Amino acid sequence: MTEFETHPPAYTETVPATGRRPFVFAVPHAGRHYPRDLLSASVLDTKTLRSSEDAYVDRLFDSVPDTGAVLIAATHARAYLDLNRDPRELDPRLIHGLKGRDDLMDSARVRAGLGLIPAVVGPDMPIYKGKLDIEDVLSRHDRLYMPYHKRLGNLLNACIAQWGRAYLIDCHSMPSTLEQNRTKPLGRKTIEADIVLGDCWGTSCDRAFTALAESLLTREGFRVRRNIPYAGGFVTEHYGRPAANIHALQIEINRGIYMDETTLEPKDCFWDIAARLSRFAAALMAAQDEGATQPHTKEYGRRLAAE
């Protein structure tokens, strides 16, 4: 059963009542609407389709507007359309009507079946019975992709206009284990981190901002790594422009710490995790209020995290 009985808009947006700050928290992969055309064309049941969903991440961060950030969250399933992709990442193996086009992007993500319109939800887990028509794909792009990214871009531009700087926190979740190289009989590997911060190896945001985020999350008791195994996706690569004072940081939360990955149900500790993330977000925003008049340095970040 899907969350919406009628066709929802591309995203929801929650704005602070007061005390707005130059922060946007975006959740592109937690959408819970599975359209009828997806379900009828898929060989998978809804529960299996949901295995690619960043389940409940929007709810983990639903308090950030209380401390000054805008929260924008996609409504539609990631299996239907992936907002964290370049719009040119279309898969000719999946979509009719792409022959002869020279504007496509042949990325590793497309080759893995994880383009704008995903072909799989995981290794050896194809979604569709057959190929899709290009008209259907363009409809999804126009109805969902364009409105979400237009709004996200406008929110960041508004931050620049008002404050001269903008911070985008792109919020995701990750499975607790990853498939190993198929050429080696290694099975799956456990991710030894609660949270992975991705700044595209220092290119999508100020490294000191990443260091500050890491310090504050560690203070909340999370085990944190940077960039491995997730350095950032299209959103951080596309919007992060530190030289223009737009800083984009991806945050990946280990699903195993807040939900049962088999039943897809939240654990009893769900709201404790949410409270810790809320305190992190509030501290991060407060630190930037003070840091706006001070140089970004690792020492400054460590001092704030220790207070």
Solvent accessible surface area in square Angstrom, and as a share of the most:
residue,aa,sasa,rsa
1,M,212,0.95
2,T,30,0.18
3,E,85,0.38
4,F,62,0.26
5,E,126,0.57
6,T,104,0.60
7,H,105,0.47
8,P,10,0.06
9,P,95,0.59
10,A,11,0.08
11,Y,53,0.20
12,T,71,0.41
13,E,56,0.25
14,T,69,0.40
15,V,73,0.42
16,P,13,0.08
17,A,105,0.82
18,T,114,0.66
19,G,58,0.56
20,R,95,0.35
21,R,57,0.21
22,P,2,0.01
23,F,1,0.00
24,V,1,0.00
25,F,0,0.00
26,A,0,0.00
27,V,0,0.00
28,P,1,0.01
29,H,4,0.02
30,A,2,0.01
31,G,2,0.02
32,R,32,0.12
33,H,13,0.06
34,Y,6,0.02
35,P,7,0.04
36,R,189,0.69
37,D,62,0.32
38,L,0,0.00
39,L,62,0.31
40,S,77,0.50
41,A,30,0.23
42,S,8,0.05
43,V,85,0.49
44,L,35,0.17
45,D,91,0.47
46,T,34,0.20
47,K,111,0.47
48,T,38,0.22
49,L,0,0.00
50,R,52,0.19
51,S,46,0.30
52,S,16,0.10
53,E,3,0.01
54,D,1,0.01
55,A,2,0.02
56,Y,16,0.06
57,V,0,0.00
58,D,24,0.13
59,R,90,0.33
60,L,2,0.01
61,F,1,0.01
62,D,77,0.40
63,S,31,0.20
64,V,1,0.01
65,P,8,0.05
66,D,124,0.64
67,T,43,0.25
68,G,0,0.00
69,A,0,0.00
70,V,1,0.01
71,L,14,0.07
72,I,0,0.00
73,A,6,0.05
74,A,8,0.06
75,T,6,0.04
76,H,11,0.05
77,A,0,0.00
78,R,47,0.17
79,A,1,0.01
80,Y,2,0.01
81,L,6,0.03
82,D,2,0.01
83,L,8,0.04
84,N,8,0.04
85,R,15,0.05
86,D,13,0.07
87,P,48,0.30
88,R,114,0.42
89,E,0,0.00
90,L,7,0.04
91,D,5,0.03
92,P,71,0.45
93,R,148,0.54
94,L,14,0.07
95,I,3,0.02
96,H,98,0.44
97,G,54,0.52
98,L,5,0.03
99,K,202,0.86
100,G,79,0.76
101,R,93,0.34
102,D,141,0.73
103,D,66,0.34
104,L,48,0.24
105,M,59,0.26
106,D,107,0.55
107,S,20,0.13
108,A,69,0.53
109,R,63,0.23
110,V,6,0.04
111,R,139,0.51
112,A,59,0.46
113,G,4,0.04
114,L,59,0.29
115,G,1,0.01
116,L,1,0.01
117,I,2,0.01
118,P,5,0.03
119,A,19,0.15
120,V,28,0.16
121,V,17,0.10
122,G,14,0.14
123,P,62,0.39
124,D,121,0.63
125,M,65,0.29
126,P,73,0.46
127,I,0,0.00
128,Y,20,0.08
129,K,140,0.59
130,G,46,0.44
131,K,100,0.42
132,L,15,0.07
133,D,80,0.42
134,I,24,0.12
135,E,121,0.54
136,D,42,0.22
137,V,1,0.01
138,L,81,0.40
139,S,44,0.28
140,R,1,0.01
141,H,35,0.16
142,D,87,0.45
143,R,85,0.31
144,L,7,0.04
145,Y,7,0.03
146,M,96,0.43
147,P,46,0.29
148,Y,0,0.00
149,H,20,0.09
150,K,139,0.59
151,R,75,0.27
152,L,0,0.00
153,G,15,0.15
154,N,65,0.34
155,L,3,0.01
156,L,3,0.02
157,N,87,0.45
158,A,51,0.39
159,C,3,0.02
160,I,53,0.27
161,A,92,0.72
162,Q,126,0.56
163,W,68,0.24
164,G,37,0.36
165,R,40,0.15
166,A,0,0.00
167,Y,2,0.01
168,L,0,0.00
169,I,1,0.00
170,D,1,0.00
171,C,0,0.00
172,H,5,0.02
173,S,6,0.04
174,M,1,0.00
175,P,38,0.24
176,S,26,0.17
177,T,41,0.24
178,L,47,0.24
179,E,80,0.36
180,Q,43,0.19
181,N,86,0.44
182,R,157,0.57
183,T,117,0.68
184,K,114,0.48
185,P,139,0.87
186,L,105,0.52
187,G,47,0.45
188,R,124,0.45
189,K,125,0.53
190,T,73,0.43
191,I,10,0.05
192,E,110,0.49
193,A,0,0.00
194,D,15,0.08
195,I,0,0.00
196,V,0,0.00
197,L,0,0.00
198,G,0,0.00
199,D,2,0.01
200,C,19,0.11
201,W,141,0.49
202,G,17,0.16
203,T,92,0.54
204,S,1,0.01
205,C,1,0.00
206,D,42,0.22
207,R,133,0.49
208,A,12,0.09
209,F,1,0.00
210,T,0,0.00
211,A,12,0.10
212,L,5,0.02
213,A,0,0.00
214,E,42,0.19
215,S,30,0.19
216,L,4,0.02
217,L,0,0.00
218,T,76,0.44
219,R,112,0.41
220,E,29,0.13
221,G,53,0.51
222,F,6,0.02
223,R,123,0.45
224,V,25,0.15
225,R,95,0.35
226,R,81,0.29
227,N,10,0.05
228,I,84,0.42
229,P,54,0.34
230,Y,58,0.22
231,A,26,0.20
232,G,21,0.20
233,G,6,0.06
234,F,19,0.08
235,V,0,0.00
236,T,0,0.00
237,E,96,0.43
238,H,96,0.43
239,Y,17,0.06
240,G,10,0.09
241,R,113,0.41
242,P,42,0.26
243,A,114,0.89
244,A,54,0.42
245,N,72,0.37
246,I,7,0.03
247,H,10,0.04
248,A,0,0.00
249,L,1,0.01
250,Q,5,0.02
251,I,1,0.00
252,E,13,0.06
253,I,0,0.00
254,N,7,0.04
255,R,21,0.08
256,G,18,0.17
257,I,36,0.19
258,Y,0,0.00
259,M,4,0.02
260,D,54,0.28
261,E,67,0.30
262,T,103,0.60
263,T,68,0.40
264,L,16,0.08
265,E,102,0.46
266,P,56,0.35
267,K,85,0.36
268,D,157,0.82
269,C,49,0.29
270,F,7,0.03
271,W,158,0.55
272,D,76,0.39
273,I,7,0.04
274,A,9,0.07
275,A,42,0.33
276,R,44,0.16
277,L,0,0.00
278,S,31,0.20
279,R,127,0.47
280,F,2,0.01
281,A,0,0.00
282,A,29,0.22
283,A,22,0.17
284,L,0,0.00
285,M,0,0.00
286,A,47,0.37
287,A,6,0.04
288,Q,1,0.00
289,D,62,0.32
290,E,72,0.32
291,G,2,0.02
292,A,50,0.39
293,T,125,0.73
294,Q,68,0.30
295,P,101,0.63
296,H,65,0.29
297,T,51,0.30
298,K,100,0.42
299,E,118,0.53
300,Y,18,0.07
301,G,3,0.02
302,R,139,0.51
303,R,111,0.41
304,L,17,0.08
305,A,12,0.09
306,A,88,0.68
307,E,130,0.58
